[in-house]
Amino acid sequence: MQKIKSLMSRQGLKSPQESVPEIKSPVENFRIPSKEELRELRENPTDPQAEQEIINSIEEIYFSNDSFDVVEHELQKLPSVLNLHDLEEYRDKLKQQQAVVSKKVADLILEKQAAYVKELERVTSLQTNLQLAAVICTNARRQLNIAKEGFTQASLGLLANQRKRQLLIGLLKSLRTIKTLQRTDVRLSEMLEEEDYPGAIQLCLECQKAASTFKHYSCISELNSKLQDTLEQIEEQLDVALSKTCKHFEVGHYTKVQLAYRLLGKTQTAMDQLHMHFTQAIHNTVFQVVLGYVELCAGNSDTKFQKLQYRDLCTHITPDSYIPCLSDLCKALWEVMLSYYRTMSWHEEHDNEESTPASDGHSDLKTDDPNFNRSYVKKKLEHGLSRIWQDVQLKAKTYLLGTDLSNFKYDDFIFVLDIISRLMQVGEEFCGSKSEVLQESIRKQSVNYFKSYHRIRLEELRMFLENETWELCPVKSNFSILQLHEFKFMQQSRSPSVSPSKQYTSSSAAAAGSLFDQYQNGGNPFEQQTDNKDDETEDVLAANGYESDELEKSVYQDDDSDSDVPEELKRDYVDEQTGDVPLKSVSKETLKIRKKSDYYLNKGNTLILTNTTLNVIRLVGKYMQMMNILKPIAFDVIHCMSQLFDYYLYAVYTFFGREDMYESTGLGLISSRLRTTLSRIQESLIDLEAPSETSGSLTTTEERKEKVPSPHLSHLVVLNSAETLYGLAERVVATESLVFLADQFECLQPHLDAMMPSAKKPFLQQFYSQTVSTASELRKPIYWIVAAKAIDYEQMLHLMASVKWDIKEIMSQHNVYIDTLLKEFEHFHKKLSEVSKRVRIPFQVSNVLWEHCIRLANRTIVEGYANVKKCSNEGRALMQLDFQQFLMKLEKLTDIRPIPDKEFVETYIKAYYLTENDMERWIKEHREYSSKQLTNLVNACLGSHINKKARQKLIAAIDEPERLKR
């Protein structure tokens, strides 16, 4: 160290300890070697390798940076038993190590002397700079003291306060904003009460945005949570508001709700929720309506009904409350469907708008919301139509089938059908549905009801017919079935081409568009039922049984009082030849002819029908009402209508036309078509078995349920009195009422044809061609019985038998039997006039009666002539004279031209003069005469101009058809 110091002194440098007291010498910790040690170092030659080995032998602890007590370390290393020699050796070793280290350090110092000097210069320069900095700091402190004394603390305080004020103003604004945010829940509640959902949502979103700005305040975190809860509460109330539109749609309310959902970005969610609410509204609505009626009828406050399912609840509806409940049910369902319809209309109107202006002063809403998908909304609404209508159908079906309607009154059942028909029309306009579910359910109820109803009506008809006295039912001359309440529905559509199922639409909704457009602003299509009851009274019965005298006088004058009645409904009868002779289109010639016989005009234009006829017509009207409302059962109804007509026709024939002794005349009184019709009716409709017979299979029993016992004529009707022409008045009323009924069926044919399914139309055509058209054919067999009994034809045969026909002189005076026969006809004419005072005898009836009488008389004449054994040419001339006298007098009594069977008599008389060959040919050509008549003719000619051989030949010609038949 001394050497180092000496070197430093030579360089003129101060000792570091002297210049910088804070800096310590890097070698101050080393002990300075003694002189002896230095001498030894100089004496011993230097061996670098040996020195390095000595340095390596030093313990590692001496090279560590940790400070430790060297002496204590070495002392601890001493053994427990000290040996002086070993200690000296160990001491010399330590000294040697120290000497080597010292020498090494000295060498290193000398080696780094230049760097040391340079570093020492830097230290000196640093010392100078530090002294300068100390001076500057001293001056600065002095200047600061001067500034402190020159500027007052008040000025600096003012600046500080101003800065503090600015900070506090900003803080106050933040606090006010926070205070406003804290109070927004009150305003949000007010807006929700006002149903300003868009404003509430917009305010809540703005508050959330503002809260995010002040999120560094600890109170804002709680406010954020509160705003989120408020927003969820708004969504819940918004969902409730959306559900309210399902029952009562209001444009302003729905606009606010949609605007609110669009602000939330949940337009599609709103559509899903809306359809769910509509489904729930349908269920809740029908359940509450039915539950109200069930509890009302139950008369107690028992809550057990509220726990029932809707299907079970419908079974508790009483018959008295069934129709009011159904009406209210349909009204409630209509409100739901109308709300859906108006919802779709709202979306259609707003679909093309680029933006929806906000209401109540709120900012405009952009339409570029990614969640707002118009296509989705449109498809969802379109698909919802059929879904909602299906729910409505199922609810209505469950209600319909929950009660047995078979015991309902007819008007009540028609009321039910009309309501369901209107509901189906609503469904067709709502979504184009054909309402198969409703149609099937109402078809089941209708078929069930109609079978029971028709069976009862047939039994009633049998009872009416058996108690019918066949008196005239006095109706006005301009009577039309359209005047009956049962046919009022037909006045809605006069044209047969209009489908009856569309009549309601054409009458009420056609002028105002669809039902939804018509009732969009109020009203209900199901409210009309109670208002449309027939408030008019029927004016069809004539005063005192017939029209006034003035009306009788104007029978054949033009009458426009019923100009609104279809022409086919004005007929009184249908002519057998033309099929169309309207009552009011009567020619002048016919009038003149009719005026000759007073019984043609008695009671003027009075229609001939009975109470039973009127009841059948009313039944037909009721049946048609049912078809008009429910076309699927049209065939069943028309088939039952045909049974009503069949039974009436069969009863009239059974009562007045079934006389075996007169049916076998060979005159074709009953046509093959009529005979086939009567056989069909008897086989399919008439139960001929005794009620007590219980034997037979189940199928036979079921078939008998569909049949009706044959009716029996009332004992009050007398048909064997000559004074009443054997019940002619009753026969006329019965037969002509049947013809009148057939005319009404003819008028209804276009309407029935329009209702009948295409596959079943052949049945309707067959019914009209083979049954309805045969009604007028019953006149012949029925009036034939009167004609056969009214005149004593047997007496005439006896009178003719007493006449001598083989006279030799030509007589100029006719025989007495002609006068007797004419007296019989005059008496018949008088009786006919008397009967006409009770019942108007139509022109066709009088013609048929006279035709039958004349025909029977002529055939009786031929039979009388055929009974003549001997006859001369002069006798034949007398026959012609008698017959001509008969014709001349007869033409004054009747208007029939030509006289029936005139040629039948004349041809028979003239055949007497034929030669053998001519007579043979004549016999073959005239098979209308009986074999007896032809044989007697040949026998009468024998001896005059026909010999026995010729007679045998002619007899053989007469018998030839009989042989061929065998």
C-alpha angles and dihedrals in degrees: 000000000000089000091052092051091050090054091051092051090055091055092054095242127137122240114265088234090058099045100037112023092184092062116082126207113259091227099044090109092060120093114234111243118243123246092255090055093050090048091053090050090053093045097049114074114245116250111180092197093051091047091051091051090051091050090049090052091062114105118258093237090071089061096051123103092230114104116232141161106270094191094051088047094054093043092054089055093059115107121247091248110052122215117195094211093051091046092053091049091049090046092052089049092054091047091050090050090048092049092051091049092048091049090048092051091048090051092050092049092051089046092054097040095114092052089045092054092048092049090047089056090053090050089052091050090049089053090054093050091049091054089051092049090051089056092050092050090050091052092047092053089051092050092048090054089052091050091049090053092045099048119048123232089237093069093051090045090055092055091048092050092050091054090047090050092055091051092049092050090055089047091050091054090051091048092050090050090049090048090052091049089050091054097045092095090070092052091044090054090051092050091049091051088051088049090237092147097160091052092047093050093046091049091048092049091049090050091052090050091050092046090055088058092057097038089124088075114087094222092059095068090064090046091053090055091048092051091050090052090048091051090052089049089052090052090052092051089045089055090051090049090050091053091054091063089065092073102028119020117204119180096216093046094047091046090056091048094050091045089052093050090048090053087054090047091236104118094131091046088053090055092051091048092046093057091047090052092049091053091048091045091055092051096044093045097052092041093053093046094050092040090053092055093043092052091044092054093042089058096211139085095244109149095203091100092062090063094054124101117250092249092054092043091057091059090063094062111115121225091246093056096037098092098041089048092048091049093050090044092055091044091054093046089048090056090053093048091045089053090052091047091051090046090057090046090053092053092046090053093048096039096088097044116111093211137005113232112230117241130226094030098302120143120268118272120232117229096213091091104140091217092056105093113173092188091056092049093048094049092044092053093046092050090046092061095071092038094054093044089050090054090049091050093050093050092048091045092052090051094046095051093042093080132048106237097184092102096048121118114258095246091049092050091048087051090054091048091049092051092049090045090055090046090053090049088052089052092050091052092041099056108346092258122157088213095232092172093054093041092053094047094047089044090057092049092044095050090047092047096041095051091054093041094048093048090054091046092052090052089048090050090052089050091049092049093048091050095039114117090190096239122155118269102220109233130161119269091243092051115149129179087234087071090065118093090234091064099043090105090064091064089069089070120022094175113089089209091069111090110241090225088064097049095096090051094047094046102046113008102036094074094049101035122241123354091252092055092043096052099029093110097041145314131073131246090222093059092072093074095078092045097048098064113132102269092170123090120228113254101191105111119093121231114260091357097297142043124276122275091255090056090049090054091051096048094114096035123099110276120190096176091105098036090129092061116096112257094239090059094056096068122113096191143355118239115236093223105042099019091221124072108146115211096237099043098080121152122234092241091055090049091054091049092048093050089062089070114049094202090069092065103035111123090012115233097351113156117230114232138121135226088259090053090051091049091051090050090050090050090051089052091051091048090050091050088057091049091046090058099036115031097176090076093042093114093051091049095046090048089054090046088055089052090056090055092042093052093047091049092046091049093051091049093046093048100043112010109044106097113140095195091059099036092067096062093108091230095119094246091157114045121220090248092054091045090051091048093051091049091050092050092048093050098043104033112018120083104211096172122101114258091233093062107099100167120110140076127295090256090057090050091051091049091051090054088063092052133079127216116254111267123243126219116251114257087230090070110085115199101168101066117110090201090066093040089253096304095315093156091054091044091051093048092047097045098041092044086056090050089048089050090050089051090054090050089051090053091050095049096095090052093046091046090053091053098042117095113249093243091056099044093099088065091055092047091049091048091055097041097045105029115019093043091052094062093092090048089070088072092078100056094037098049092038088069090056093046091049094051101035095070126047101233093167091062089054091053090053091049091049091049091058093057120099110229100176094079123147098213131066109247124219096194124072122230127267095246089070091058090047091051092048090050088053089053092048090050089049090050090052093049089048090055091050092051090049089062087067100036130017108245108215119226093250092052093052090048091051092048094049091043091053093046094047092045092051091046093051092048089048088053091051090047090051092049090048090056092060111114098192128024134167130203088260088052089054089051089052089053090055091047092051092048094047090050089051092050094047094052093040094057089062091057101046138037095214113125126216101028108245117250092003090135089046090066098035094049091051093051093047092049087074090074097052122114123239096267094041092048092052091053090044092053091053092049098046108057091149087090120080122250090248092055092049093046092050089049091055091046091051090054092050112113096016104069104335123072127207094264091053089046091056090049092051092046088053089052090052094050095044096091090051091052091049091052091055 
